[in-house]
Amino acid sequence: MPVERLSTGVPGIDGMLGSGIPRGFLVAVTGEPGTGKTIFCLHFSWQGVKEGDKVVYVTTEESRESILSQAEQFNMDLRGAVAEGKAVVIDALMGRASDQWSLRSLNPEDLVEIVLKAKRYLGYGRARLVIDSMSAFWLDKPAMARKYSYYVKKVLSRWDFTVLAVSQYAITTSEAFGWGIEHVADGIIRFRRFVRSGVLRRYVMVEKMRQTPHDLRMYEISIEDGRGLVVLRPGDMRAEDVALPPKVVERMVKAKRREEEAL
């Protein structure tokens, strides 16, 4: 039976995925700050609006207004979609008691509760969910990343959600953000950035996607005003050009061991 896939809204990334993300998957979107993760999530959300999907966007590190303004920068009228009841943007940063779409505590139970409330409001049908970012839920307890990720995936999979869960990644440490989500996720789309000859260059790679013969190459991307994220060409770097320093790898291994012992 053919796998139903959802377009990400970025043609170049759809091509890397064999036309899109399988319906019902939870995909980890990982990378350092400034690599294009949020813009990718905006593309995914806006594509859902255009296709008639129910769209829920949870923002933990920016306000709702910031997310809607960014979308407008790339000609995505999420503000209009919210006004028309086609999308809900849940603000977990400002935490206003008077706002029904405000998440005032960062725990997975409250997250699931408000997401399901938004789904009931939007109505029956195929749904897309962005959690930007999941890292906020375990910043002070990274060993819980896998447990929290599994809980969110298990509950929301029953509600026909295809999920993008952003996970922040710092090149200098693995301990602040947790590594459990990558084990639980059905797919991993990793964004990277490097400075070459004094110029910042951004890249994307599909590191994992179940049920998908995906492209294994790293692609250079750009972020263009009015268009958003654009895939340019396969990267010209060797594996050793993007390898983590040995000391960082060692810290990652130690952090993973601590996480497993905590579970």
DRENLOTI-574961 format. One line per 8 residues: their letters; for each residue x, y, z of N, C-alpha, C. Coordinates in steps of 0.05 Angstrom, whole numbers. Each point is the difference from the previous one (the first is absolute). Example, Ala and Ser with C-alpha at 12.3 -4.5 7.8 and 13.67 -1.06 7.14 Angstrom:
% DRENLOTI-574961
as = 264 -114 156 -18 24 0 18 24 0 | -7 21 -14 16 24 1 -15 22 14
This chain:
% DRENLOTI-574961
mpverlst = 17 -24 0 -17 24 0 18 25 0 | -6 19 -18 17 24 -1 -2 16 26 | 23 13 7 1 16 24 -10 28 -6 | -20 9 15 -10 28 -3 20 19 11 | 8 20 -15 21 18 9 -11 29 0 | 10 16 19 -7 28 2 23 17 -10 | -6 18 -18 20 18 -10 10 18 23 | 26 5 1 11 18 20 -4 29 -7
gvpgidgm = -8 6 -25 -2 27 -9 26 11 -13 | 21 -17 1 26 7 -12 6 -21 -21 | -4 7 -26 3 -21 -21 27 -15 1 | 21 14 6 26 -14 1 2 -21 21 | -12 6 24 0 -20 21 -19 -23 -6 | -23 7 -12 -18 -21 -8 14 -20 -19 | 17 11 -18 15 -17 -18 19 -19 15 | 11 10 22 19 -17 16 -15 -22 14
lgsgiprg = -27 4 3 -16 -19 16 -18 -17 -17 | 3 0 -26 -18 -16 -16 -28 11 -1 | -2 26 1 -25 17 -3 -11 9 26 | 11 -8 23 -10 12 25 3 -19 24 | -11 9 23 1 -14 25 -24 -19 2 | 5 -25 7 -23 -19 3 -20 10 21 | -25 -2 -7 -21 9 18 1 -14 27 | -3 15 22 0 -11 27 28 -2 13
flvavtge = 21 8 -15 27 -2 12 5 23 19 | 18 -5 19 12 21 16 29 3 -9 | 6 23 -10 26 6 -12 15 20 17 | 25 -7 8 17 19 15 13 18 -20 | -2 26 5 13 21 -16 22 11 18 | 24 -6 -6 22 6 19 20 19 -13 | 15 14 17 21 18 -11 6 22 19 | 22 14 -6 8 23 16 -19 24 -5
pgtgktif = 1 20 18 -16 24 -5 9 13 -26 | -19 11 -15 6 15 -24 4 -17 -25 | -8 -26 1 4 -17 -23 -24 -3 -18 | -24 10 8 -23 0 -17 -22 -19 10 | 2 -10 25 -20 -19 10 -28 12 1 | -2 24 12 -27 13 3 -12 6 -28 | 16 10 -18 -10 6 -27 -10 -25 -14 | 14 -22 4 -9 -25 -11 -27 -8 12
clhfswqg = -3 4 26 -25 -6 13 -23 18 -10 | 6 25 -6 -20 18 -11 -9 -10 -28 | 19 -9 -16 -7 -11 -26 -19 -24 3 | 6 -18 18 -16 -24 5 -28 8 9 | -2 20 18 -26 9 9 -16 13 -22 | 12 18 -15 -14 14 -21 -9 -19 -22 | 16 -20 -6 -8 -20 -19 -25 -15 9 | -1 -5 27 -24 -12 11 -25 17 -3
vkegdkvv = 3 26 5 -22 18 -4 -10 -1 -29 | 18 0 -19 -7 0 -28 -13 -26 -8 | 7 -22 13 -12 -26 -7 -25 -6 17 | -8 18 18 -24 -5 15 4 -16 25 | 25 -4 9 6 -15 24 -6 18 25 | -4 -13 23 -2 15 25 28 5 10 | 7 25 5 28 7 6 2 12 28 | 17 -12 17 6 10 27 30 5 2
yvtteesr = 7 24 8 28 8 3 5 8 29 | 17 -14 14 7 7 28 27 13 0 | 1 25 9 25 15 2 9 4 29 | 24 -9 7 9 2 27 22 21 4 | 13 8 -21 23 18 2 -4 27 -13 | -23 3 -14 -8 25 -12 -29 4 7 | -9 25 -2 -28 6 5 -16 -8 -25 | -26 -2 3 -18 -5 -22 3 22 -21
esilsqae = 2 25 8 2 22 -18 26 -2 -17 | 21 -9 13 26 -4 -15 -3 -21 -22 | -13 -22 7 -4 -21 -20 -17 9 -23 | -22 14 6 -18 9 -21 14 21 -18 | 16 17 12 15 21 -15 21 -13 -18 | 14 -21 10 20 -14 -17 -14 -12 -24 | -23 -12 5 -15 -13 -22 -7 21 -22 | -8 23 9 -7 22 -19 25 8 -16
qfnmdlrg = 23 -1 12 25 7 -14 4 -18 -25 | -11 -25 2 4 -19 -22 -26 -5 -15 | -18 20 2 -26 -1 -15 -17 -24 8 | 0 -6 25 -17 -21 11 -20 13 19 | -26 0 -7 -20 14 16 -11 -17 22 | 18 -8 18 -9 -16 24 -19 17 17 | 5 26 1 -18 17 16 -29 -2 -10 | -3 1 -26 -27 -3 -11 -12 -27 5
avaegkav = 18 -21 -1 -10 -28 5 -10 -2 29 | 14 12 18 -8 0 28 -27 14 3 | -3 23 -12 -24 16 1 -24 -15 -11 | 5 -17 -20 -21 -15 -14 -5 -27 13 | 14 -7 22 -4 -25 14 12 -24 -14 | 20 5 -17 13 -22 -15 26 -8 14 | 9 15 19 25 -6 14 -1 12 28 | 16 -11 18 3 10 27 29 3 6
vidalmgr = 9 23 11 27 3 9 0 2 30 | 11 -19 13 1 -2 30 25 14 10 | -3 20 16 22 16 10 8 -11 28 | 24 -12 1 10 -11 26 21 18 12 | 5 23 -13 20 19 10 -12 21 17 | -21 13 -9 -12 22 15 -17 -9 23 | -15 -22 -3 -15 -12 22 -21 18 12 | -17 12 -17 -21 18 11 -24 -16 8
asdqwslr = -9 5 24 -23 -15 11 -26 6 -15 | -2 23 -13 -24 8 -14 -1 -12 -28 | 21 -13 -9 2 -10 -27 -5 -30 0 | -22 -9 -13 -6 -28 0 21 -18 -14 | 15 12 -18 21 -14 -14 28 7 10 | 1 1 27 26 6 13 7 -24 18 | 24 -10 -2 9 -22 17 17 12 23 | -10 -3 24 13 14 23 19 -18 16
slnpedlv = 3 -25 -7 20 -17 14 12 -19 -21 | 25 -4 2 14 -17 -19 3 -29 10 | -23 -14 -1 1 -29 6 -16 -14 -22 | 8 -24 -6 -12 -14 -23 -30 -5 2 | -10 -4 25 -29 -5 3 -16 25 -8 | 9 24 9 -14 24 -8 3 5 -30 | 23 -6 -11 3 3 -29 -20 -17 -15 | -2 -25 6 -19 -18 -13 -29 10 3
eivlkakr = -6 8 24 -28 9 6 -7 24 -18 | 17 20 -2 -7 24 -16 0 -6 -30 | 18 -18 -9 1 -8 -28 -26 -14 -8 | -10 -18 18 -25 -14 -6 -24 19 1 | 2 20 18 -21 21 0 -1 15 -26 | 24 6 -11 1 14 -26 -11 -17 -22 | 6 -26 1 -9 -18 -21 -31 -2 0 | -12 -1 24 -29 0 2 -12 25 -11
ylgygrar = 13 23 5 -9 26 -10 1 1 -30 | 22 -11 -12 3 1 -29 -18 -20 -14 | -6 -22 13 -18 -19 -12 14 -26 -10 | -16 -17 -10 9 -27 -9 17 3 -25 | 20 -18 -3 15 -1 -25 30 -2 5 | 14 -3 -22 29 -3 1 12 25 13 | 20 -4 17 10 22 16 31 1 -1 | 10 24 2 29 5 2 5 15 26
lvidsmsa = 22 -9 13 8 12 26 29 7 -2 | 7 25 9 27 8 3 5 6 30 | 21 -11 12 7 7 27 28 13 -2 | 2 26 3 24 15 -5 8 16 25 | 14 -12 19 13 -25 -3 -6 -19 23 | 4 -26 -4 -4 -20 21 22 3 21 | 23 11 -7 22 3 19 -8 15 25 | -18 19 -3 -9 16 22 -12 -16 23
fwldkpam = -10 -24 -7 -14 -16 20 20 -16 17 | 25 -1 -7 19 -15 16 27 14 3 | 0 27 -2 25 15 3 14 -5 26 | -16 -3 22 12 -4 26 2 -29 8 | -9 -18 -18 1 -29 5 3 -15 -26 | 23 2 -13 3 -12 -27 -3 -30 0 | 4 -13 23 -3 -29 1 -28 -9 -6 | -20 19 2 -28 -7 -4 -8 3 -29
arkysyyv = 18 7 -17 -7 6 -28 -14 -24 -14 | 11 -23 4 -12 -23 -13 -28 -7 11 | -2 1 26 -26 -6 13 -21 19 -9 | 6 26 1 -20 21 -8 -7 -3 -30 | 20 -5 -17 -5 -3 -28 -18 -24 -6 | 5 -22 14 -16 -24 -4 -29 5 8 | -4 14 22 -27 6 10 -15 17 -21 | 13 21 -10 -14 18 -19 -6 -16 -26
kkvlsrwd = 18 -16 -9 -4 -15 -24 -23 -20 3 | 0 -14 22 -20 -21 5 -28 11 1 | -4 23 14 -26 11 3 -10 13 -26 | 17 16 -13 -9 16 -23 -3 -17 -25 | 14 -23 -1 -3 -17 -24 -29 -10 -3 | -15 0 21 -28 -9 -1 -18 21 -12 | 10 24 -4 -17 22 -9 7 10 -28 | 13 -17 -15 6 5 -28 18 25 -4
ftvlavsq = 20 3 18 19 21 -3 25 -10 -14 | 10 17 -18 28 -3 -10 15 22 13 | 22 -7 14 12 19 19 29 7 -8 | 6 25 0 28 10 -1 7 9 29 | 19 -13 12 9 6 27 28 11 -1 | 3 26 4 27 13 -2 16 -7 25 | 25 -6 -4 19 -6 22 25 17 -4 | 5 18 18 23 18 -2 25 -16 4
yaittsea = 21 8 -14 26 -14 1 22 20 2 | 17 -3 21 23 18 3 26 -16 -6 | 17 11 -16 24 -14 -8 19 -5 23 | -2 16 21 19 -2 23 -8 -19 21 | -26 -8 1 -9 -18 22 -25 -15 -9 | -3 -24 10 -25 -15 -5 -17 -1 25 | 9 10 22 -13 -4 26 -24 18 4 | -1 22 -14 -22 20 5 -26 -8 -13
fgwgiehv = 1 -16 -21 -24 -4 -16 -11 -28 0 | 15 -20 8 -11 -27 0 2 -13 -28 | 3 -27 -1 3 -13 -25 -22 -22 -5 | -19 -2 19 -20 -21 -3 -18 3 -23 | -6 24 -9 -20 3 -22 9 -13 -26 | 26 0 -5 10 -12 -25 -4 -30 0 | -1 -12 23 -5 -29 1 -29 -7 -4 | -17 18 10 -29 -5 -1 -12 8 -28
adgiirfr = 12 20 -12 -11 11 -25 0 -20 -23 | -19 3 -18 -1 -16 -24 19 10 -21 | 7 26 2 19 11 -19 16 22 13 | 23 6 -12 17 22 10 8 17 -24 | -6 26 1 9 19 -20 19 19 15 | 25 -1 -7 20 16 14 9 24 -16 | -1 23 12 10 25 -12 27 6 12 | 19 10 -17 27 6 9 9 27 -10
rfvrsgvl = 21 11 12 11 24 -10 30 -1 3 | 15 12 -19 29 1 1 9 26 -12 | 23 10 8 11 24 -12 23 -10 -18 | -2 7 -25 20 -8 -20 9 26 -15 | 26 5 2 12 24 -13 -14 25 10 | -7 1 26 -12 23 12 -29 4 -6 | -14 -20 -12 -28 2 -7 -16 -22 14 | -22 7 12 -18 -19 13 -15 -16 -21
rryvmvek = 2 -26 1 -14 -17 -18 -18 -20 16 | -24 -4 -9 -19 -17 13 -5 -26 -16 | -6 -22 14 -4 -25 -13 -22 -16 13 | -11 -19 -15 -21 -18 11 6 -28 -9 | -6 -19 17 4 -28 -6 -22 -17 13 | -10 -19 -15 -19 -19 12 16 -24 11 | 1 -1 26 17 -21 13 -16 -26 5 | -26 3 1 -17 -24 5 -28 6 -9
mrqtphdl = -12 -20 -13 -29 3 -7 -10 -28 -6 | -15 -12 19 -10 -27 -4 -18 -1 -24 | -1 -24 -12 -17 -6 -23 6 18 -24 | 25 10 -1 7 20 -21 28 -5 -10 | 4 -5 -25 27 -1 -12 10 29 -5 | 8 13 21 6 29 -2 28 6 -10 | 4 24 -10 26 9 -9 19 1 23 | 24 -10 -4 20 -1 21 20 23 -1
rmyeisie = -4 19 -19 19 22 -3 -8 24 17 | 21 16 7 -5 25 13 -4 22 -22 | -20 17 4 -6 20 -20 4 28 12 | 12 18 -16 2 28 8 -27 13 -3 | -7 18 18 -25 14 -1 5 30 3 | -20 15 -7 1 29 5 -28 9 11 | 0 22 14 -25 11 10 -4 27 -13 | -21 2 -17 -4 23 -16 -25 15 8
dgrglvvl = 2 26 2 -23 17 7 -22 -3 -21 | -24 -5 10 -22 -3 -19 -5 -28 -9 | 21 -17 3 -3 -28 -9 4 -20 22 | 18 6 19 5 -19 21 24 -18 -6 | -3 -25 7 22 -19 -2 2 -11 -28 | 23 1 -12 4 -10 -28 24 -19 0 | -4 -23 -11 21 -20 -3 16 7 -25 | 26 2 3 17 9 -22 13 -23 -16
rpgdmrae = 17 -15 14 16 -21 -14 11 -19 21 | 9 -24 -8 13 -18 19 26 14 10 | 5 -5 26 24 12 12 26 -11 -11 | 21 17 1 25 -8 -11 21 -7 21 | -10 -7 25 18 -5 22 4 -30 4 | 23 -7 10 6 -28 7 -10 -5 29 | -2 -26 7 -10 -7 27 17 13 21 | 27 0 -3 17 11 20 -3 31 4
dvalppkv = -12 13 -20 -4 29 2 -22 6 19 | -19 -18 5 -22 5 18 0 -17 25 | 21 -16 3 1 -17 24 3 17 25 | -12 -9 22 3 13 25 28 -4 12 | 10 19 15 26 -4 13 -2 -23 19 | 22 -15 4 0 -24 17 -10 6 28 | 7 23 12 -8 6 27 -31 3 2 | -11 11 -21 -29 4 -1 -14 -28 -2
vermvkak = 11 -17 -17 -11 -27 -2 1 -15 26 | 23 3 15 3 -12 25 -22 9 20 | -5 27 0 -21 10 18 -27 -10 -8 | -5 -3 -26 -26 -11 -9 -4 -28 10 | 21 -16 -2 -2 -28 9 -6 -2 30 | 14 17 15 -4 0 29 -28 9 7 | -10 20 -14 -27 10 5 -21 -22 -6 | 5 -14 -22 -19 -22 -8 0 -22 21
rreeeal = 23 -6 11 2 -21 21 -16 9 25 | 3 25 8 -14 10 23 -30 -1 -4 | -9 7 -25 -28 -1 -7 -11 -28 3 | 15 -20 -10 -9 -28 1 -1 -10 29 | 20 8 16 0 -8 28 -24 12 15 | -7 25 -7 -23 13 14 -26 -13 -7 | -1 -12 -24 -25 -14 -7 -1 -27 12
